[in-house]
Amino acid sequence: MSDNVIQASFASGELSPSLFARVDITKYHSGAARMRNFFVDYRSGASTRAGTEFIRPCAGGPGRDVRLVRFQQSVNVTYALEFGDHYLRFITLGGSVVEGAIGVTNVVRGLTTHIAFDGNYNAGDLIFISEIGIREMNNRYVTVGSPATNTFFALDPFTGQDIDSTAYDPWNPAAGAGIVQRVYTIATPWDFTMLPLLKFSQRASQLNITSPFTPPYILTLISATNWTLLPAVFGATVNPPTVVNLGASASGPASYKYTVTSVDGNGQESGPAPQNHLEPVLDLRTTSGSITIVWDAVPGADSYNVYGAIPSLSGDPVPADTQFGFIGITQAPGVTFVDSNIAPDFATSPPIPNDPFVGVFANPQVSAFFQQRLVYANFGGNNTDEFIMSKPGAFYNFDFSNPSQATDEVDARLVSLEVNEIKSMIPMPVGLIMMTTKGAWQVSGGAGGVATQGGPITPTTVTATAQAYVGANDVPPILINYDILYVQQKGSIVRDLAYNIYANIFTGNDISVMSSHLFYGHQIIEWAYAEEPFKIVWAVRDDGALLSLTVVKEQDMYGWAKHDTLGNFKSICTVTEGTVDATYVVVDRPRPDGTFIKMIERIAERTFQFGAEDAWCVDAGATSGHFTPTSDLNIIIGPRGNFVGAEVSFSAASPATFGPEMVGWVIRAAGGKATVISFASDSAVLGRITLPFTDLLQDDVNPRGRPNLVLNGFWAIDQPSDTIFGLSHLEGQTVSVLADGGVIRGLTVQNTAVVLPAPVTHVTVGLGFQAQLQTMYLDLGQEANTIQGKRKKVNALTVRVKDSRGLKAGRTFSTLVPIKELNRTTLIDQNIPLITADERIIMDPLWDVPGQICLQVDDPLPCTVLGVVPEITVGDTGSGK
């Protein structure tokens, strides 16, 4: 008799082989021996990763790396920045930022492709072509070669070679003359070798960029196609005035001296004006009188501060190095001030202008914002532990005063027994956390010398206290709620850092130790956090592999997995797009001729509104577009109800929505699908349901159910086609195809297209990848009389799945068999639903010691394994057992 054993979770991810005997730890029983192209789903189980969508080619040849960087002005305004070899380009909402459209006037096909248009481009410009009747050229990127007035030759952006369009469709203006749009690009001072050490901090529409190679730069967003990249300019934003006259009520034995500063609307104060003497003058302290100070108006000044010195009574002028104290304010547009013996306040003196980088040959390598100050740190050489803070609210003003004032710039160091090279800075509620090569430091305002945030940081209160003594490297940390995740100094360990209220310091743990085999001999070179929808940290390894870490600290969930593709991952970033955190990657991909091309891709969404056909389980993929009419849609279920094969009526709110040629087209709306079987009018058609509708009125008394009104833009009607274009980036590649939810294998891209065996309306084409999941050595949780080391036989297996198809199972990966219900085949235009159920399979009846289960998906289909229930027989039990 066999026993059932369940593994109810894979929350611990792929565990290191060195833990295969650690059946005594809890995480053993929720781990996996292999999790390849599966990730830990924080809700339950393990899910196959989504594939990637091709976005655009990258500039630069082999070895010329490209770096993606997050830019998020607000929840709704986000960009992925593509830093390359002396250039910067922009992506938003899954598409390139392009310049205005210019109409195509002619296309000459041949071994070279000549495009004429009403504009001028430069050699090397990246161009997007759309709305053109040449299907092989539509929605395609090309590079400008040999430009001339109103014309250029189109080059393949991946190879730099001429595009051979001999076999392409002829240019037919009636089918679409076409438009060209240049991908918006700006120049940068950084070559590709400098990109890994660029570091960033953002405030609203401005991004501070620091590096060891250049002074600080500021990238500013003005509009989508108007960005500026300029060196940071330091100092007050308003000029000082010029004192032009001093007048006294009467002459006498005293000598007076004054200076004036300008103050703008943001409260920034200029340096002092040239000092003006007035002598001889009555001693205003003993004789009634006054002195009038007059100066020129300064553009942008809202007010002026007037400072005076102690008068000289010896008959000599006031010394040049005298101290000034505040005596009053004049509001603009006024430019005069009357001193009637006002005692200077020497606690408030005029600022001393200070450009911290004049005469300094090293550049700051790190920046951050904290307590309304801009912070620069790590100036290289002997100053890697130094940091400076701007005046509060004046981010590029580093002026100071004598005597020192609370609003002056701050200049300090991390003083320790060893040099702490500052690598990154993270604002936290209790202070500014500085990650260094030797550990973490907390910089705060202190409170009686105690390193807690007892007040604002000032030149006299700044306090730096060492925390955890585990260093970090140049990979920017990730902040998740109140935790800091960082890569340890040597690049092969990932740690978290959080405030420990009992120890009163920041400390943490190694969160990669359970999956150390994924890091041994490798380094993390980039990573990014996609909080929604799956709470995953994506990390690029130095060998081109992609790792995922699912993090839910309150559930003690740290689940690692490994992901691969045809090629090597090079860079990654995430930005918010709608309700998800979109993940963009740069990938080096091999071509059939053995060369490599570089492209930007976006990890697709893992949602299945219309079932399997919405799965995106291919890499560098493209999909057929949907035609969305500009009209609301009413859906009326027929007398047979909301079932496959039943008839349904569609009526559009706007006329001229439908046409007689649309018979046979497919409507997708309200979570369902139907094929048009007859045309009634330009606003009404009759269809046959192929996928029942799911978006129905709540608590409806109609037993057949009534779908909700479908608003304009949320439904589509598509013409079936057997040829899919737009695949120039996959030219010559063998691809995987998901067509209306059906799998097609063995197709090759030729002339930017693939030809399908039958017409379909929703196709996803790309490079296939294999997903594998393997359980740990079977264990029953018994330390005494353990089954470890005993032979076992898995007689049958029940796999609990959700939204799954294409799953195979076996004792080893070489003995896999398809699970029947998850591998059904049918005609290409017939809907095959995703399965959520328990599926049972009879297993290979051989004995082995590990007792592991192997699961695999080869087709471009999704799978989520919630749990596995093997039915086992244990051998080697001995007599009487």
TORVEX-716673 format. One line per 10 residues: their letters; for each residue z, y, x of C-alpha. Coordinates in steps of 0.5 Angstrom, whole numbers. Example, Ala and Ser with C-alpha at 12.3 -4.5 7.8 and 13.67 -1.06 7.14 Angstrom:
! TORVEX-716673
as> 16 -9 25; 14 -2 27
This chain:
! TORVEX-716673
msdnviqasf> 0 0 0; -2 7 3; 2 13 2; 0 20 1; 2 26 6; 0 33 4; -1 39 9; 0 45 5; -2 50 9; -6 52 16
asgelspslf> -2 59 17; 0 57 24; -8 57 26; -11 53 32; -5 51 36; -5 49 43; -6 42 46; 0 43 50; 4 43 43; 1 36 40
arvditkyhs> 8 33 42; 12 38 39; 13 35 32; 20 38 32; 18 45 31; 16 48 24; 9 51 25; 7 44 28; 6 42 20; 2 48 18
gaarmrnffv> -2 48 24; -9 46 26; -12 42 32; -19 46 31; -20 52 27; -27 54 29; -31 59 25; -25 58 20; -20 63 19; -13 63 17
dyrsgastra> -13 66 10; -6 69 9; -6 67 1; -7 60 3; -11 55 7; -16 56 12; -23 59 10; -30 59 13; -31 66 16; -37 71 13
gtefirpcag> -43 72 17; -46 78 19; -51 83 17; -56 86 22; -55 94 22; -60 96 28; -62 95 35; -58 98 41; -61 102 46; -60 99 53
gpgrdvrlvr> -62 93 57; -58 87 59; -52 89 62; -52 96 59; -46 95 55; -45 99 48; -38 101 45; -36 102 38; -31 107 36; -28 108 30
fqqsvnvtya> -28 115 27; -24 116 20; -24 123 18; -21 121 11; -21 115 6; -28 117 4; -31 120 10; -32 114 16; -36 113 21; -37 107 27
lefgdhylrf> -39 111 33; -44 107 38; -43 110 45; -48 108 50; -51 110 56; -51 117 56; -52 117 48; -48 117 42; -51 115 35; -47 114 28
itlggsvveg> -47 109 23; -43 110 16; -43 105 10; -47 100 13; -53 104 15; -55 109 20; -54 116 20; -62 119 20; -65 125 20; -70 128 15
aigvtnvvrg> -75 124 12; -82 126 15; -89 123 11; -93 118 14; -101 120 14; -104 114 17; -103 107 21; -108 104 25; -106 97 26; -108 92 32
ltthiafdgn> -105 90 39; -102 97 39; -99 100 33; -101 108 32; -97 112 27; -99 119 25; -94 123 21; -93 131 20; -88 132 25; -86 131 33
ynagdlifis> -82 126 36; -80 124 43; -81 118 48; -75 113 47; -73 116 40; -71 110 35; -74 111 28; -73 108 22; -79 106 17; -79 105 10
eigiremnnr> -83 106 3; -89 104 7; -94 99 3; -94 95 10; -89 89 8; -88 87 16; -87 95 17; -82 96 12; -75 98 13; -76 97 20
yvtvgspatn> -73 100 26; -79 102 32; -78 106 38; -83 112 40; -88 110 45; -93 115 48; -92 121 43; -96 126 42; -97 132 37; -96 129 30
tffaldpftg> -97 121 32; -94 116 37; -95 109 38; -89 104 35; -85 100 40; -81 94 39; -74 97 40; -71 90 43; -77 89 48; -80 95 49
qdidstaydp> -87 92 48; -92 95 44; -92 92 36; -98 87 35; -100 89 28; -106 85 28; -104 80 22; -100 85 18; -102 88 11; -107 94 12
wnpaagagiv> -104 101 11; -105 102 3; -102 109 1; -103 107 -6; -97 102 -5; -93 106 -1; -95 111 4; -89 111 8; -84 115 11; -80 116 18
qrvytiatpw> -73 118 20; -71 119 27; -64 116 28; -59 122 29; -57 122 37; -53 126 41; -53 126 49; -46 124 52; -44 125 60; -42 118 60
dftmlpllkf> -46 112 63; -45 105 61; -40 103 66; -35 109 64; -35 106 57; -29 101 57; -24 107 60; -26 112 54; -20 113 50; -19 117 44
sqrasqlnit> -14 121 39; -17 124 32; -14 130 28; -18 131 22; -26 132 24; -24 132 31; -24 127 36; -21 128 43; -24 123 49; -21 122 55
spftppyilt> -23 118 61; -22 118 69; -29 121 70; -30 127 66; -25 133 63; -23 132 56; -28 133 51; -28 134 44; -33 131 39; -33 135 32
lisatnwtll> -36 133 25; -39 138 22; -44 134 17; -47 127 18; -53 130 22; -49 135 26; -44 133 31; -42 137 37; -39 134 44; -36 140 48
pavfgatvnp> -31 140 54; -24 142 51; -23 149 52; -16 151 54; -12 157 52; -10 162 46; -16 163 41; -15 170 41; -16 175 47; -10 180 50
ptvvnlgasa> -11 187 48; -12 193 53; -7 198 53; -10 205 53; -5 210 53; 2 212 53; 5 218 51; 12 221 51; 16 226 48; 18 230 54
sgpasykytv> 18 229 61; 24 227 65; 27 222 71; 26 215 68; 20 210 69; 18 205 63; 13 199 63; 10 196 57; 5 190 56; 2 188 49
tsvdgngqes> 0 181 46; -5 179 41; -3 174 35; -8 171 31; -8 168 24; -6 161 27; 0 164 30; -3 163 37; -1 169 42; -5 171 48
gpapqnhlep> -3 173 55; 0 180 56; -5 186 57; -5 189 63; 2 193 65; 2 200 64; 7 205 67; 9 211 64; 13 216 69; 17 221 69
vldlrttsgs> 20 220 62; 26 222 59; 32 217 60; 31 215 52; 38 212 53; 41 218 54; 37 223 51; 33 223 44; 26 222 44; 20 216 44
itivwdavpg> 15 213 47; 8 211 44; 4 205 46; -3 205 44; -8 200 45; -15 197 43; -16 193 37; -18 186 38; -22 182 34; -19 176 30
adsynvygai> -12 179 31; -7 179 25; -1 182 29; 1 185 36; 7 183 40; 10 189 44; 14 188 50; 18 192 55; 22 192 61; 28 195 64
pslsgdpvpa> 27 202 66; 27 205 73; 32 211 74; 31 212 81; 24 216 80; 21 210 83; 16 206 79; 18 199 75; 17 193 80; 10 189 79
dtqfgfigit> 14 183 78; 19 185 73; 21 181 67; 19 183 60; 23 183 53; 20 183 46; 21 190 43; 17 189 36; 11 188 32; 5 192 30
qapgvtfvds> 1 189 24; -7 189 25; -11 193 24; -5 198 27; -6 199 34; 0 203 36; 8 202 37; 13 207 38; 19 206 42; 25 210 41
niapdfatsp> 30 206 46; 29 199 43; 33 194 47; 28 189 50; 30 182 48; 29 178 54; 30 171 51; 23 172 48; 18 174 53; 10 174 53
pipndpfvgv> 7 168 55; 4 166 62; -3 163 61; -4 156 63; -10 152 64; -7 145 66; -14 143 69; -16 149 73; -15 147 81; -13 140 78
fanpqvsaff> -19 134 81; -16 129 77; -17 128 69; -12 126 64; -14 119 62; -10 118 55; -9 123 49; -5 123 43; -2 128 38; 6 128 36
qqrlvyanfg> 10 133 33; 5 138 32; 3 138 40; -3 135 43; -1 130 49; -5 129 55; -2 123 60; -4 119 66; -8 124 71; -9 119 76
gnntdefims> -7 118 83; 0 120 84; 0 123 77; -1 117 73; 6 117 70; 6 125 68; 5 127 61; 4 134 58; 5 137 51; 1 143 48
kpgafynfdf> 5 149 44; 6 146 37; 1 147 33; -4 150 38; -7 144 41; -11 146 47; -6 152 49; -1 150 54; 2 157 56; 9 157 58
snpsqatdev> 14 163 58; 20 165 63; 25 164 61; 23 158 58; 22 158 50; 22 152 45; 15 153 43; 13 152 51; 8 147 53; 12 141 56
darlvslevn> 11 138 63; 15 131 65; 14 125 68; 17 118 67; 22 117 72; 23 110 74; 24 105 80; 17 103 80; 11 107 78; 9 107 70
eiksmipmpv> 2 108 69; 1 111 62; -4 107 59; -3 109 51; 1 113 47; 3 111 39; 7 116 35; 13 113 31; 18 115 27; 24 115 33
glimmttkga> 19 118 38; 13 117 42; 12 110 45; 8 110 51; 5 104 54; 5 103 61; 3 98 66; 11 96 67; 13 97 60; 14 101 54
wqvsggaggv> 18 108 54; 20 112 48; 19 120 49; 23 124 44; 27 130 43; 34 127 44; 41 128 42; 46 130 47; 42 126 52; 41 120 47
atqggpitpt> 34 117 46; 33 118 39; 30 123 35; 35 128 34; 31 134 34; 24 137 36; 21 136 43; 22 142 48; 22 143 55; 29 143 55
tvtataqayv> 30 137 51; 25 132 52; 28 125 54; 24 119 56; 28 112 56; 25 105 58; 25 100 53; 22 93 54; 20 92 61; 13 88 59
gandvppili> 7 92 61; 0 94 57; -7 94 60; -12 99 57; -14 96 51; -11 101 46; -5 98 42; -6 96 34; -1 99 29; 1 95 23
nydilyvqqk> 6 98 19; 12 99 24; 9 94 29; 5 95 35; 1 90 38; -1 90 45; -5 86 50; 0 85 56; -2 88 63; -6 82 65
gsivrdlayn> -10 82 59; -9 74 57; -2 75 53; -2 79 46; 5 82 44; 8 85 39; 13 91 39; 18 94 34; 24 98 34; 31 93 34
iyaniftgnd> 36 97 30; 42 92 34; 39 93 41; 37 101 39; 31 99 43; 23 97 42; 22 90 44; 18 84 42; 15 77 43; 9 74 45
isvmsshlfy> 5 72 39; 0 68 43; 4 63 46; 3 58 40; -5 59 41; -4 60 49; -11 56 50; -15 61 47; -13 66 52; -12 62 59
ghqiiewaya> -17 64 64; -19 69 59; -18 77 57; -18 81 51; -23 86 52; -23 90 45; -20 89 38; -20 92 32; -15 91 25; -18 90 18
eepfkivwav> -12 90 14; -16 89 7; -18 84 5; -15 79 9; -11 82 14; -14 80 20; -14 83 28; -21 81 31; -21 81 38; -27 80 43
rddgallslt> -26 75 49; -29 77 56; -33 71 55; -36 73 48; -32 69 44; -29 72 38; -22 71 36; -18 72 29; -11 73 28; -8 73 21
vvkeqdmygw> -2 78 21; 3 78 16; 10 79 19; 14 79 13; 12 71 12; 12 70 20; 5 69 20; 1 69 26; -5 65 26; -10 65 31
akhdtlgnfk> -17 62 30; -24 62 35; -31 64 32; -37 63 36; -44 65 34; -51 64 38; -50 70 43; -44 73 45; -40 79 42; -39 85 46
sictvtegtv> -35 90 42; -32 91 35; -29 97 31; -27 97 24; -27 103 19; -25 104 12; -31 103 7; -29 103 -1; -23 98 -2; -25 94 5
datyvvvdrp> -24 95 12; -31 94 15; -32 91 21; -38 92 26; -39 88 32; -44 89 38; -48 82 40; -52 80 45; -57 75 42; -62 70 46
rpdgtfikmi> -69 70 44; -73 64 44; -77 66 50; -70 66 54; -69 74 54; -63 77 51; -63 83 46; -57 87 43; -56 89 36; -50 92 32
eriaertfqf> -48 88 26; -43 88 20; -38 82 18; -41 81 11; -36 81 5; -33 75 2; -34 76 -5; -38 71 -10; -39 75 -17; -45 71 -18
gaedawcvda> -43 64 -15; -46 61 -9; -52 66 -8; -47 71 -6; -45 68 0; -46 71 6; -45 65 11; -51 67 17; -51 71 23; -55 77 24
gatsghftpt> -57 76 17; -62 80 12; -62 80 4; -67 81 -1; -66 88 -4; -64 88 -12; -68 93 -17; -63 97 -21; -66 101 -27; -63 107 -28
sdlniiigpr> -60 105 -35; -54 103 -38; -55 95 -41; -52 92 -47; -52 84 -47; -52 81 -54; -50 73 -54; -55 69 -58; -52 64 -63; -52 58 -58
gnfvgaevsf> -46 62 -55; -45 64 -47; -48 57 -44; -53 55 -39; -60 55 -43; -58 59 -49; -62 65 -51; -59 72 -50; -62 79 -52; -62 85 -47
saaspatfgp> -63 92 -49; -63 98 -45; -60 105 -47; -66 109 -44; -74 107 -45; -79 105 -40; -74 100 -37; -78 94 -38; -85 92 -38; -89 86 -40
emvgwviraa> -90 84 -33; -82 82 -32; -83 76 -36; -80 71 -31; -76 76 -27; -68 75 -27; -63 79 -30; -56 80 -26; -51 83 -30; -43 82 -33
ggkatvisfa> -42 77 -28; -48 72 -31; -55 71 -30; -61 70 -34; -69 69 -34; -73 74 -38; -77 69 -43; -80 74 -47; -82 82 -47; -80 86 -54
sdsavlgrit> -81 93 -52; -80 98 -46; -72 98 -48; -71 90 -50; -73 83 -47; -70 76 -49; -67 72 -43; -65 65 -42; -58 64 -39; -58 61 -32
lpftdllqdd> -50 63 -31; -45 65 -36; -43 72 -37; -36 73 -34; -35 80 -36; -33 80 -43; -29 84 -48; -22 82 -48; -19 79 -54; -25 79 -58
vnprgrpnlv> -26 76 -65; -33 74 -64; -33 66 -62; -39 67 -58; -36 72 -53; -39 79 -52; -40 82 -45; -38 89 -44; -43 95 -43; -46 95 -36
lngfwaidqp> -47 102 -33; -53 104 -30; -53 102 -22; -49 95 -24; -54 91 -26; -61 89 -23; -67 86 -25; -71 82 -20; -78 79 -19; -78 72 -16
sdtifglshl> -82 72 -9; -83 66 -4; -84 71 2; -78 75 5; -80 80 10; -75 85 14; -73 80 19; -77 83 26; -70 82 29; -70 75 28
egqtvsvlad> -78 74 30; -79 67 33; -72 64 31; -70 58 27; -66 61 21; -62 58 15; -63 61 8; -59 61 2; -64 62 -4; -61 63 -11
ggvirgltvq> -55 59 -8; -59 53 -6; -60 51 2; -67 51 5; -67 49 13; -72 49 18; -76 55 17; -78 60 23; -79 67 23; -86 69 24
ntavvlpapv> -89 76 23; -82 79 21; -82 74 15; -80 67 12; -84 63 7; -80 59 2; -82 53 -2; -81 57 -8; -80 64 -11; -73 66 -12
thvtvglgfq> -70 73 -13; -64 73 -8; -64 71 -1; -60 71 5; -63 69 12; -60 69 18; -58 65 24; -53 59 22; -47 57 25; -42 51 24
aqlqtmyldl> -35 51 22; -30 46 24; -23 45 22; -19 39 25; -11 37 23; -6 36 28; -4 29 30; -1 26 23; 7 26 23; 12 25 17
gqeantiqgk> 17 30 20; 21 24 22; 25 24 29; 28 17 28; 23 12 27; 17 17 28; 10 15 27; 8 18 33; 4 13 38; 3 8 32
rkkvnaltvr> -4 6 30; -6 9 23; -11 8 18; -13 14 13; -16 10 7; -18 16 3; -17 23 3; -16 28 -2; -19 36 0; -16 41 -5
vkdsrglkag> -21 47 -4; -23 53 -7; -30 57 -8; -33 51 -4; -39 48 -2; -42 44 3; -36 41 6; -36 34 10; -30 30 12; -29 24 17
rtfstlvpik> -24 21 22; -28 24 28; -33 30 28; -38 24 30; -37 20 24; -37 25 18; -40 24 11; -41 29 6; -36 30 0; -41 28 -6
elnrttlidq> -39 34 -11; -39 39 -5; -46 37 -3; -50 37 -9; -57 38 -9; -62 41 -15; -68 45 -16; -68 51 -12; -68 55 -18; -62 52 -21
niplitader> -55 55 -21; -50 50 -17; -43 53 -18; -38 54 -12; -33 48 -13; -25 50 -14; -22 43 -15; -19 37 -12; -24 32 -9; -23 25 -6
iimdplwdvp> -27 21 -1; -26 14 2; -25 15 9; -28 11 15; -23 4 15; -22 4 22; -15 5 26; -13 10 31; -7 13 33; -8 21 32
gqiclqvddp> -9 20 25; -13 27 24; -18 29 19; -24 33 21; -28 38 16; -34 41 17; -39 46 14; -46 46 17; -50 49 11; -50 57 10
lpctvlgvvp> -44 56 4; -37 58 4; -31 54 4; -23 55 3; -19 49 4; -12 50 1; -9 43 3; -11 36 5; -8 30 2; -9 23 7
eitvgdtgsg> -8 17 4; -5 13 10; -3 6 12; 2 6 18; 1 0 23; 6 -3 29; 12 -3 24; 15 -9 27; 18 -15 23; 21 -14 17
k> 19 -7 17
